[in-house]
């Protein structure tokens, strides 16, 4: 594998991003950074959001889920993950027809301003803090996955340490986002989504060619190996299809509709009608793209078997010199085949470009949205007319750099944890951190009750995840039932119930 050629391609790609950032950030101000001056084209946002939503997790982890690992609590096999994708699709309709009209009606820069107007300043800050925690952890988990792949399969060979790789990649993200913010990433995400989808299509075509199969023949072959089954009918299983669909729907409501990163791009569109078009176009496209990634995953397993891979004792991979199976399941499958000589150099280059393209949309949007939420929600920058635009910009850049340092530290923590299936780790984290947001917004929208007790909202937002965690542990240790992605529903429901207990039945003015 010629690492130098791959690195040159990455450098050229990044120079292109910097050029786009330079052109799009001209005459930018704080409103350009936060919401793109509400001039974003809906079709650009829809296309770019594909890359933001999918990220490196989908690019690497989703193909790996097609293979079934035994002895692991929370995994998918075959196309079972697609049940969650269907849940995602349903959730986008609720975002489009319930949440987006609310945000446009209130003309929000930060969606958590709604909580402040509906309840009090504590609710506003609680929503923002939980978003910062949720998005910070989720984004760095996604970043770690891609950086770790680059490190293990490419950069370790030329002596570059993990910490240096992390710094360089984060510096790249900072360089092209610190000035233009949303105004820039709406355009760069479109470019990166294009490269990611191009990489997906080229890899599918190449593997089908090597297997000497058409698309229909490839699907039929996957069905023979039981890789295409969709539904798990075991009600006690964490991946029971009904739980997965419902859980996926609420994950979308929380991780898209109640997430400043995803929503700041949507509310940057010029009007509600176009924003709805963006959301529904994006949702429909995700059905096709996720299915393509699962299809690719099945083909990769077939390709590996054709080239000598074996399966035994829950492990899939190639025999090493000691006669033991070197595991290539899960997150290791696609990178190992692409970067360890099983694919030709041009496919390796396409894989890396696709992977980098999947990395940046999840990193740039997260860094920008965290900066926006901290400045608007916690520092109240937009409400302080005594501070000049230049002073606000200086503060915003300082916050931007501070979050970059936080990202660096969290990535090092994930390196220490070294989880081999990040997609499940992210869903689990989301269940605990987005659950209080789900319950808080649901209580505000569905009831007219008010909360007057100081600190009660924050207390409930902390207690609900703790109870959820306890219930999950009790199920694992004392029952056959396994909580899957419906964990976020349980957490949100507990938050809702807690808020009801401390609220008063008083109409909102």
GUBA-994567 format. One record per residue (C-alpha): residue in one letter; z negated, y, x. Coordinates in steps of 0.02 Angstrom, whole numbers, plus 50000, padded with zeros to 5 digits. Example, Ala and Ser with C-alpha at 12.3 -4.5 7.8 and 13.67 -1.06 7.14 Angstrom:
% GUBA-994567
a496104977550615/s496434994750684/
% end
This chain:
% GUBA-994567
x500005000050000/x500545016650077/x499055027850041/x499855043050123/x501315043150000/x500135041949853/x499035056049918/x500565067149946/x501095064249766/x499345068949706/x499385085149809/x501095089949739/x500455086549563/x498935097449590/x499945111849664/x500955111549503/x499345113149402/x498795128049506/x500455136649477/x500305134349289/x498515140749295/x499085156049392/x500445160149265/x499395157049109/x497825166049169/x498655182949194/x497785196649094/x496455184349036/x494765190248972/x493215181648907/x494015178348737/x495495170248825/x494265158948915/x493265154448760/x494575152748621/x496265157348698/x496305173748596/x496725162548445/x498555162148497/x498755143748543/x500235134348469/x499655120248355/x500885107548424/x500355111248603/x498535108848557/x498915092648462/x499875085148607/x498635090948739/x497155084148640/x497865066648660/x497485067548845/x495775075248814/x495285062048687/x495955047048783/x495445051748961/x495285039549105/x494185028548996/x495625023948882/x496835022849028/x495765010049121/x494425002949006/x495404999948845/x496714988248924/x495264978749002/x494414975948833/x495774963748781/x494974950348890/x493344943048826/x491814942848939/x490504929948894/x488654932948921/x488824951648888/x488034959848735/x489304973248691/x491114969148725/x492744967348631/x494034953748643/x495844954248592/x496284969748490/x494564971348409/x494394988748486/x495794994348368/x494574993248222/x493635007548303/x495275017048323/x495575015248135/x493835022348109/x494305036848225/x495845040048117/x494825041147956/x493575052748040/x494935065248086/x495295068247901/x493495073447873/x493595085048023/x495225092547959/x494715095247777/x492835098347788/x492385105447959/x493915115448009/x493935125947848/x492095129847877/x492395135448057/x493885146348013/x493015154047863/x491565159447975/x492755164948115/x491725155648245/x491885156048434/x490525142948453/x490385130348312/x488485130048334/x488405147848270/x488555139448098/x486855131348124/x486075148248165/x486775156248008/x486355141347898/x484585138647965/x483875148948109/x484065152748293/x483135136848338/x484455126348250/x485835135948339/x485065132848510/x484625114748469/x486425111048423/x487065119148582/x485805110148692/x486225093148620/x488065096848643/x487785101848824/x486815085648856/x488075074848762/x489655082048835/x488915083649009/x488445065249016/x490025059148929/x491215069549035/x490415064649199/x490455046249148/x492325047949120/x492535057249284/x491545044149378/x492655030249313/x494245038249381/x493485044449543/x492735027349576/x494415018849551/x495245030949672/x493835028149795/x493785009049791/x495645005649785/x496325020049888/x495145031749982/x493915019250055/x495365012250155/x495615028750246/x493775032650272/x493485046350144/x491705045350071/x491375045349885/x490395061649886/x491835070849970/x493095063849846/x491995070049704/x491835087449778/x493705089249806/x494145083849628/x492845095149550/x493475109549658/x495235106249592/x494615107549413/x493655123649449/x495135131849535/x496295130449385/x495025133549245/x493815147049302/x494975161449258/x496015156449107/x494885143749021/x495565137748854/x497125148548874/x497565138449030/x497005120948981/x498005120948818/x499555121348930/x498945110449074/x498305097048954/x500055096148879/x500795092849051/x499465080049094/x499645070848928/x501515069548961/x501235061349129/x499905049749060/x501005043448918/x502495042049036/x501445031249150/x500935020349002/x502725017548947/x503385014149123/x502005001349156/x502354992248992/x504224991649028/x503944985549206/x502734971549157/x503864965849014/x505324965349136/x504334954949260/x503804943049122/x505624942549061/x505104946748884/x505554959148748/x504204968848656/x504194956348513/x504174941448631/x502744949348728/x501734951848569/x502074933848515/x501474927548684/x499884937848669/x499594930248497/x499714912748574/x498284917348691/x497284924748545/x497374942048626/x497984950548466/x496574946148345/x495924961948261/x494354957748164/x492664950548211/x491914943348051/x490184939748123/x489044951948029/x487684950448162/x488864954848304/x488914972148381/x490804972048354/x490834966348171/x492404974748105/x491594984447962/x490244991648075/x491564996048203/x492665005448078/x491195015048004/x490455018548174/x492145024348241/x492335036348094/x490655044548126/x490955044948313/x492515055248280/x491595066948162/x490255069548294/x491245068748457/x492695079048390/x492155088948238/x490425093448305/x490965095148486/x491295112448557/x492545105748685/x493685098048554/x493445111548424/x493695126548538/x495495120748562/x495745118448375/x495005135348328/x496105143348461/x497585139848344/x498135155348247/x497695149348070/x496845135247973/x498455127547905/x499175125248079/x497505118948145/x497495105448010/x499275100548058/x498695099248237/x497235087948192/x498215075948080/x499695074948201/x498495071148341/x497595057848236/x499215048948191/x499805049048371/x498185041148430/x498505025948319/x500115022548413/x499485026848587/x497905016248577/x498895001448514/x500075003548661/x498605003248783/x497944987248704/x499684979648711/x499784984248895/x498074976448923/x498654959748853/x500234960448957/x499214963849114/x498194948049084/x499804938049060/x500554945649217/x498994941549317/x499014923449257/x500854922049303/x500384927749478/x498974915349504/x497454922449415/x496254910149336/x494884910849203/x493224901849212/x491384904349165/x491754921149084/x492634927649240/x494484931549259/x495294935049427/x496024927949587/x495234914949700/x494594922049864/x494514913050032/x492864904949981/x493644897349826/x492664908949711/x493464919549575/x493534938049619/x493224946349451/x494634957549387/x494114959449205/x493674975349114/x493864991749209/x494484982949367/x496024974649292/x497314988649286/x496814996949452/x496744980449546/x498494975249492/x499204992549525/x498404996249694/x498154979249778/x499954974449804/x500324965649640/x501454980049585/x502754989049693/x502395006249769/x503305016349636/x502215008449499/x500665011949603/x501185030349617/x501515031149429/x499825023049395/x498905035649505/x499815050549427/x499415043649254/x497615041049304/x497445058549375/x498285065349218/x496985056149115/x495575062849223/x495905081449219/x496015084449029/x494275077049003/x493565086649151/x494345103849125/x493955104748940/x492165098848965/x491815111349103/x492575125549001/x491685121048839/x489995118948922/x490195136049001/x490715143348833/x489255135548739/x487975140848868/x488625158848873/x488905161148686/x487495150548613/x486075151948738/x486435168348829/x487135176948672/x488465185148779/x489615189848634/x488185198748543/x487645209548690/x488655225748688/x487595233248827/x488395222048957/x490135226649020/x491615214749015/x491585213249204/x489725208749203/x490025195749068/x491435188349172/x490315187449325/x488975178449225/x490255166649150/x490935161849322/x489165158849387/x488805147249240/x490475138549269/x490025134949450/x488255129549403/x488935116349283/x490105110449420/x488585106649528/x487765097649382/x489345087149361/x489275082549545/x487475076549532/x487785066549372/x489305057949449/x488225052449595/x486975045249469/x488365035449382/x488905028949552/x487145022549576/x487155014349403/x488915007449434/x489245001049258/x490824990449248/x491324994849070/x491135013649049/x491935014148876/x490435005048801/x489175015248900/x489945031348833/x489895025248653/x488085020248674/x487605037148748/x488565045948610/x487565036648479/x485945043848545/x486495061548591/x487745065748452/x486695057848314/x485545073048294/x487075084448285/x487805073448149/x486195073848048/x485945092548072/x487705097548017/x487675085047873/x486025092247811/x486715109947820/x488335105947729/x487705093547598/x486075102047546/x485455119447499/x483725116647572/x482975128247703/x481835125147851/x480495137647894/x479315128148010/x479535133648190/x480085120348315/x480265107248177/x482155105648202/x482025102648388/x480585090348363/x481565080048238/x483115080448349/x482065072648486/x481075060348379/x482595053048287/x483455046148445/x481785039048505/x481555029648341/x483375023948348/x483115017048523/x481545007848467/x482454999948319/x483894994648433/x482684986448556/x481784977348415/x483444970448352/x483904964348526/x482224956148560/x481734949248390/x483284946748282/x485064940048291/x485744956648228/x486574967848357/x486804986448329/x488514992348388/x489375009048366/x488495011448198/x487015017048304/x487615035148284/x487525033148094/x485735026848103/x485245041148219/x486085054148107/x485255046947952/x483535047548031/x483835065748081/x484395069847903/x482835061647829/x481695070747950/x482475087547907/x482285083747722/x480415080547745/x480095097347831/x481265107547719/x481045117447559/x482135116647404/x482695134647409/x484475140547377/x485395148347521/x485865166447491/
% end
